Amino acid sequence: MEDALHTMPVTLPMGHALVKYLHVLLFVYWLGADAGVFYSSNFVINDKLTKEARLTAFRIFINLDMLPRYCLALMLTVGGILAEFVGYEHPLWQMIGIVALGPIWVWVVHLVHAKEGTGFGRMLAKGDYYFRAVMIVALVASVVYHWSTGPLRPYPWLAAKLLIFAFLIFCGFMVRRNIPPFIEGFRTMAAQGATPASDRQMFDGIMACRPYVWAIWAGVALSAFIGIWKPGAGA
């Protein structure tokens, strides 16, 4: 009888199932949309295409790129709630911050895009830039602290996912650092037509970003696998 009970399927509570489903969707849309961004960038930098075709490709590129940005901004909130369901307890103040982080960060990311070129947009973009730098340090420090003091030790897979997430933010940070030549070249092309110099700027900017994009893909895929495998769980 006891063996039979151990083999019976376990149904997740509705709240747990919904959060887990949202977590999966974030991984899917992050990787899927990023692949579309990567593919469309090839048409933007293709100097054999007409200016109109490249401008159209850029609109697809820049708008599709919002999906991975939204997914990254929401991931800590969804992951933090999911961690509660699997047994990792956060202090109340920390849980309030985790729940609030996702919606606020998505709002900032959206406004940076919607208000681009305005003083308000530039101010938000600068704030978001420094916020991500702080998040990288804060995540690593938090993992080290909570591992050394004990709470994270029963959840080594969760510690690994948090460190990977810090790495993903770092990669996005480096993409932002390396993309300006592409933006400058594109602005030249959009304003007065492509030149050899603008084409070179666009190509160099995209190529400088691609190693970090590939690293993001690898990191997102690895994080998803670790979340399914949960190495060390119950050890």
Secondary structure as a PSIPRED ss2 file (coil, helix, strand):
# PSIPRED VFORMAT (PSIPRED V4.0)

   1 M C   1.000  0.000  0.000
   2 E H   0.000  1.000  0.000
   3 D H   0.000  1.000  0.000
   4 A H   0.000  1.000  0.000
   5 L H   0.000  1.000  0.000
   6 H H   0.000  1.000  0.000
   7 T H   0.000  1.000  0.000
   8 M C   1.000  0.000  0.000
   9 P C   1.000  0.000  0.000
  10 V C   1.000  0.000  0.000
  11 T C   1.000  0.000  0.000
  12 L C   1.000  0.000  0.000
  13 P C   1.000  0.000  0.000
  14 M H   0.000  1.000  0.000
  15 G H   0.000  1.000  0.000
  16 H H   0.000  1.000  0.000
  17 A H   0.000  1.000  0.000
  18 L H   0.000  1.000  0.000
  19 V H   0.000  1.000  0.000
  20 K H   0.000  1.000  0.000
  21 Y H   0.000  1.000  0.000
  22 L H   0.000  1.000  0.000
  23 H H   0.000  1.000  0.000
  24 V H   0.000  1.000  0.000
  25 L H   0.000  1.000  0.000
  26 L H   0.000  1.000  0.000
  27 F H   0.000  1.000  0.000
  28 V H   0.000  1.000  0.000
  29 Y H   0.000  1.000  0.000
  30 W H   0.000  1.000  0.000
  31 L H   0.000  1.000  0.000
  32 G H   0.000  1.000  0.000
  33 A H   0.000  1.000  0.000
  34 D H   0.000  1.000  0.000
  35 A H   0.000  1.000  0.000
  36 G H   0.000  1.000  0.000
  37 V H   0.000  1.000  0.000
  38 F H   0.000  1.000  0.000
  39 Y H   0.000  1.000  0.000
  40 S H   0.000  1.000  0.000
  41 S H   0.000  1.000  0.000
  42 N H   0.000  1.000  0.000
  43 F H   0.000  1.000  0.000
  44 V H   0.000  1.000  0.000
  45 I C   1.000  0.000  0.000
  46 N C   1.000  0.000  0.000
  47 D C   1.000  0.000  0.000
  48 K C   1.000  0.000  0.000
  49 L C   1.000  0.000  0.000
  50 T C   1.000  0.000  0.000
  51 K H   0.000  1.000  0.000
  52 E H   0.000  1.000  0.000
  53 A H   0.000  1.000  0.000
  54 R H   0.000  1.000  0.000
  55 L H   0.000  1.000  0.000
  56 T H   0.000  1.000  0.000
  57 A H   0.000  1.000  0.000
  58 F H   0.000  1.000  0.000
  59 R H   0.000  1.000  0.000
  60 I H   0.000  1.000  0.000
  61 F H   0.000  1.000  0.000
  62 I H   0.000  1.000  0.000
  63 N H   0.000  1.000  0.000
  64 L H   0.000  1.000  0.000
  65 D C   1.000  0.000  0.000
  66 M H   0.000  1.000  0.000
  67 L H   0.000  1.000  0.000
  68 P H   0.000  1.000  0.000
  69 R H   0.000  1.000  0.000
  70 Y H   0.000  1.000  0.000
  71 C H   0.000  1.000  0.000
  72 L H   0.000  1.000  0.000
  73 A H   0.000  1.000  0.000
  74 L H   0.000  1.000  0.000
  75 M H   0.000  1.000  0.000
  76 L H   0.000  1.000  0.000
  77 T H   0.000  1.000  0.000
  78 V H   0.000  1.000  0.000
  79 G H   0.000  1.000  0.000
  80 G H   0.000  1.000  0.000
  81 I H   0.000  1.000  0.000
  82 L H   0.000  1.000  0.000
  83 A H   0.000  1.000  0.000
  84 E H   0.000  1.000  0.000
  85 F H   0.000  1.000  0.000
  86 V C   1.000  0.000  0.000
  87 G C   1.000  0.000  0.000
  88 Y C   1.000  0.000  0.000
  89 E C   1.000  0.000  0.000
  90 H C   1.000  0.000  0.000
  91 P C   1.000  0.000  0.000
  92 L H   0.000  1.000  0.000
  93 W H   0.000  1.000  0.000
  94 Q H   0.000  1.000  0.000
  95 M H   0.000  1.000  0.000
  96 I H   0.000  1.000  0.000
  97 G H   0.000  1.000  0.000
  98 I H   0.000  1.000  0.000
  99 V H   0.000  1.000  0.000
 100 A H   0.000  1.000  0.000
 101 L H   0.000  1.000  0.000
 102 G H   0.000  1.000  0.000
 103 P H   0.000  1.000  0.000
 104 I H   0.000  1.000  0.000
 105 W H   0.000  1.000  0.000
 106 V H   0.000  1.000  0.000
 107 W H   0.000  1.000  0.000
 108 V H   0.000  1.000  0.000
 109 V H   0.000  1.000  0.000
 110 H H   0.000  1.000  0.000
 111 L H   0.000  1.000  0.000
 112 V H   0.000  1.000  0.000
 113 H H   0.000  1.000  0.000
 114 A H   0.000  1.000  0.000
 115 K C   1.000  0.000  0.000
 116 E C   1.000  0.000  0.000
 117 G C   1.000  0.000  0.000
 118 T C   1.000  0.000  0.000
 119 G H   0.000  1.000  0.000
 120 F H   0.000  1.000  0.000
 121 G H   0.000  1.000  0.000
 122 R H   0.000  1.000  0.000
 123 M H   0.000  1.000  0.000
 124 L H   0.000  1.000  0.000
 125 A H   0.000  1.000  0.000
 126 K H   0.000  1.000  0.000
 127 G H   0.000  1.000  0.000
 128 D H   0.000  1.000  0.000
 129 Y H   0.000  1.000  0.000
 130 Y H   0.000  1.000  0.000
 131 F H   0.000  1.000  0.000
 132 R H   0.000  1.000  0.000
 133 A H   0.000  1.000  0.000
 134 V H   0.000  1.000  0.000
 135 M H   0.000  1.000  0.000
 136 I H   0.000  1.000  0.000
 137 V H   0.000  1.000  0.000
 138 A H   0.000  1.000  0.000
 139 L H   0.000  1.000  0.000
 140 V H   0.000  1.000  0.000
 141 A H   0.000  1.000  0.000
 142 S H   0.000  1.000  0.000
 143 V H   0.000  1.000  0.000
 144 V H   0.000  1.000  0.000
 145 Y H   0.000  1.000  0.000
 146 H H   0.000  1.000  0.000
 147 W H   0.000  1.000  0.000
 148 S H   0.000  1.000  0.000
 149 T C   1.000  0.000  0.000
 150 G C   1.000  0.000  0.000
 151 P C   1.000  0.000  0.000
 152 L C   1.000  0.000  0.000
 153 R C   1.000  0.000  0.000
 154 P C   1.000  0.000  0.000
 155 Y C   1.000  0.000  0.000
 156 P H   0.000  1.000  0.000
 157 W H   0.000  1.000  0.000
 158 L H   0.000  1.000  0.000
 159 A H   0.000  1.000  0.000
 160 A H   0.000  1.000  0.000
 161 K H   0.000  1.000  0.000
 162 L H   0.000  1.000  0.000
 163 L H   0.000  1.000  0.000
 164 I H   0.000  1.000  0.000
 165 F H   0.000  1.000  0.000
 166 A H   0.000  1.000  0.000
 167 F H   0.000  1.000  0.000
 168 L H   0.000  1.000  0.000
 169 I H   0.000  1.000  0.000
 170 F H   0.000  1.000  0.000
 171 C H   0.000  1.000  0.000
 172 G H   0.000  1.000  0.000
 173 F H   0.000  1.000  0.000
 174 M H   0.000  1.000  0.000
 175 V H   0.000  1.000  0.000
 176 R H   0.000  1.000  0.000
 177 R H   0.000  1.000  0.000
 178 N H   0.000  1.000  0.000
 179 I C   1.000  0.000  0.000
 180 P H   0.000  1.000  0.000
 181 P H   0.000  1.000  0.000
 182 F H   0.000  1.000  0.000
 183 I H   0.000  1.000  0.000
 184 E H   0.000  1.000  0.000
 185 G H   0.000  1.000  0.000
 186 F H   0.000  1.000  0.000
 187 R H   0.000  1.000  0.000
 188 T H   0.000  1.000  0.000
 189 M H   0.000  1.000  0.000
 190 A H   0.000  1.000  0.000
 191 A H   0.000  1.000  0.000
 192 Q H   0.000  1.000  0.000
 193 G C   1.000  0.000  0.000
 194 A C   1.000  0.000  0.000
 195 T C   1.000  0.000  0.000
 196 P H   0.000  1.000  0.000
 197 A H   0.000  1.000  0.000
 198 S H   0.000  1.000  0.000
 199 D H   0.000  1.000  0.000
 200 R H   0.000  1.000  0.000
 201 Q H   0.000  1.000  0.000
 202 M H   0.000  1.000  0.000
 203 F H   0.000  1.000  0.000
 204 D H   0.000  1.000  0.000
 205 G H   0.000  1.000  0.000
 206 I H   0.000  1.000  0.000
 207 M H   0.000  1.000  0.000
 208 A H   0.000  1.000  0.000
 209 C H   0.000  1.000  0.000
 210 R H   0.000  1.000  0.000
 211 P H   0.000  1.000  0.000
 212 Y H   0.000  1.000  0.000
 213 V H   0.000  1.000  0.000
 214 W H   0.000  1.000  0.000
 215 A H   0.000  1.000  0.000
 216 I H   0.000  1.000  0.000
 217 W H   0.000  1.000  0.000
 218 A H   0.000  1.000  0.000
 219 G H   0.000  1.000  0.000
 220 V H   0.000  1.000  0.000
 221 A H   0.000  1.000  0.000
 222 L H   0.000  1.000  0.000
 223 S H   0.000  1.000  0.000
 224 A H   0.000  1.000  0.000
 225 F H   0.000  1.000  0.000
 226 I H   0.000  1.000  0.000
 227 G H   0.000  1.000  0.000
 228 I H   0.000  1.000  0.000
 229 W H   0.000  1.000  0.000
 230 K C   1.000  0.000  0.000
 231 P C   1.000  0.000  0.000
 232 G C   1.000  0.000  0.000
 233 A C   1.000  0.000  0.000
 234 G C   1.000  0.000  0.000
 235 A C   1.000  0.000  0.000
